[in-house]
Each structure stands twice: as structure tokens, then as C-alpha cells.
């Protein structure tokens, strides 16, 4: 077994081939009310994954209404005029299903994984709650408290959560990306039923939704069901997101938080282009070289060799309208952040000064290829990836061309990206210091 593993690792270090031709058969349809449907048949197991992507996130919120997009992620499980409170989850569970949801800056998604014999049941439930949600004061009050408790857990009583929020506030002044997806407590306290109804009627509409179905079904029969349950739902006039342009940063921004922690922590972000920009591919590969695995540069320098940090990582974070390249260093209790910064910036300067090695570049590309292949592993992951690419880029096919774009990145591209974006006056830095 060990020899097989070793052989596999050696194979991973050969150069990548082009995977531009790797694709899946997807049936795409747009109903007359604007609902976009993506279907991928896979009959290997009698199960389906059903995703509904609503093209609305926290960036679409109004000031003083922050958190309403995430609140709706919760409200959507509280019943309609047809199905009472808690019936949605109970019905799916009784038929062997599992479901969940998530909210981001740019979109909200809901999914169901269930035996394929229940496809029509899922369509009936999902189409019903898309337009017939029971928005009552009682439901608002109960979910408001759930979301507030979630905020206390993830942010108010979590120093790292506070750092993330502060980092975005520094990086995106006067832009909807400024406020957190979970919202501000003062806004959660004052949201009204009327504001929720307005938000729901504005954004929860078939022409603002992408439904992705993957698994064991017949596409022709499924399309008939889609028309039965969705085609008569009325479309809405979806307002265009009018977000101000993000100005070019010309001065470093720094914030120190006073939090009870055992060690110093730093988060730092450089502004970068949005998801899908040509620079994204080199930046993503660079993040792998810096912090993916125990042979990555930050791990080797700060954790293994110098032994001053308990964790150190870097990541490119792409959004629809902008991006960030984020670093984080958590020191060991006996070391101050000054020493960690010294080693971090030494590694950043090396990337700017010297080309990464062929071995590092090939390894990073193969890690990304591995991530891509794992994204094809299950019906749930296939459905999610198709939907994300449709929401972010307007075309699910983007998923199948990404690998070839990554494969074209050179060591010179990596160096140019570091020189272009890792500039002191563009740093947004948040500290927790003992």
C-alpha cells in the first residue's frame, strides 16, 4: 500500500495536461418566466441533489437592513400558506432527505439531497416556498433571535470572527462588501416584517433563481415537472445592484483589536480583482505555493523552521465585484507578532524578487486539479459547482475551462502578480496583540 501511495505522489509531480475538453453533459433550459434550469443526469445511484441559487446576498442589502439576506436563509424553513411551520424539514426527513442552506456576499443557496423517487415532492416544496413564504411577526421574532445568537457565537464572542469583519470594513469602505453577511446587531434588532416582505418580493423570484438538478432522473420528464411547478410563478423586476466603484487604495489601513487571546494574531489583505479576472488564476496558484500543505513556504518558514507561529496561511478570496488576497498568522504564546511579521514579509519579498520553482508551480497546479476532480466526486458537488459558476460568471461552462487557464500560468505570472498587488500602501491589517 505504501508503494502505491508513493507512486501516486510521484505521478502528481509531472506537468499537467490540458483539461479544457473535460466536461459533463448538462441540459440547460430557461422557462418563460426567466427561471434558469441546469440538469445533469447521473444514474450511478438512486439519489438526486437539488440546488436553488437565488442571486441575492448581503451586498444587495440596504444600509440599516444588514443581515436580512442571511435572515431569509433561516426564514425560508418556516413554512408557507400550504405547509405549516417545521413541516418542510419533517417532510423531507420522512422521505430520507437532508437539506441545508448558505448565504454569501453575492448569493444565497438552498439544497436538498434525497432518493430520486422524491423529485416531484422536492419541486413542489421548493417552488412553493420561492413565492409563498409565510412572513409573520412570530416567525421574524423567532429567527431574529436565532441569527443574533449565531452572531454572538461567530463574531461577538469570537476574536477571529471579529478580525474577519474588521478586515472587510478596512478593505471595502463605502461599499456593500463593508458590512458582514451576518449583519450588525443593531440592524437585526430593528428589521420589520414589512422590510422582509419587500426584500422577499424583490429578490425571491424565478427570474432571479438558478435551479440545478444532478443525479438519477430523466431530463425530459424532469423538465415537464419544472414547467408544472415553476412556469406559472410570476417574475419580478429585479433591480440592478448599484454599488459604488471601489476606489484605488493609496494608504495602508491598520486596526488593533483588544481581545482576550493567548497569542498575537494578524490578518492582512491586499485588494485584488474579482473572481473570473485573468489575474485570479496566478493569485490562486500563489496561495497554494504559500500555504497549502506542510511543504508550503509559510508553513516551512514560520511553523517548522522558526517555530514562532501555530498557524500561517494565505488565500485568494474572489467576489463578484472585487477580491482580496488574505494572509493570517497566529503566533505561539511566547512570541510577539513583530517576529512573525518579519518572517512573513521576508517570504512575500522572495516571491516578488525570485521566480517560484518548477516543482512548486507543478505541485500547486496539481493541487488545484485535485480540487477540481473532487468537485466532480458527488452529485451534490457537481450541482453546487454548476450553480456557482452560473451565478458568478453567467455561464456554468466556466467550470470546465478553468483548469486550462490554471495550466497556462507561468512562474513569471506569479512574480508579476506579487509585484503588482503586494504593495505596502495597499495593505489592510488587523491585529490582536497581548
Beta strands, then each sheet from edge to edge (+ up, - down):
strand 1: 27-30
strand 2: 36-41
strand 3: 47-54
strand 4: 98-103
strand 5: 108-115
strand 6: 209-215
strand 7: 253-257
strand 8: 265-272
strand 9: 309-318
strand 10: 323-331
strand 11: 427-432
sheet 1: 1+ 2- 6- 3+ 5- 4+
sheet 2: 7+ 11+ 8- 10+ 9-
end
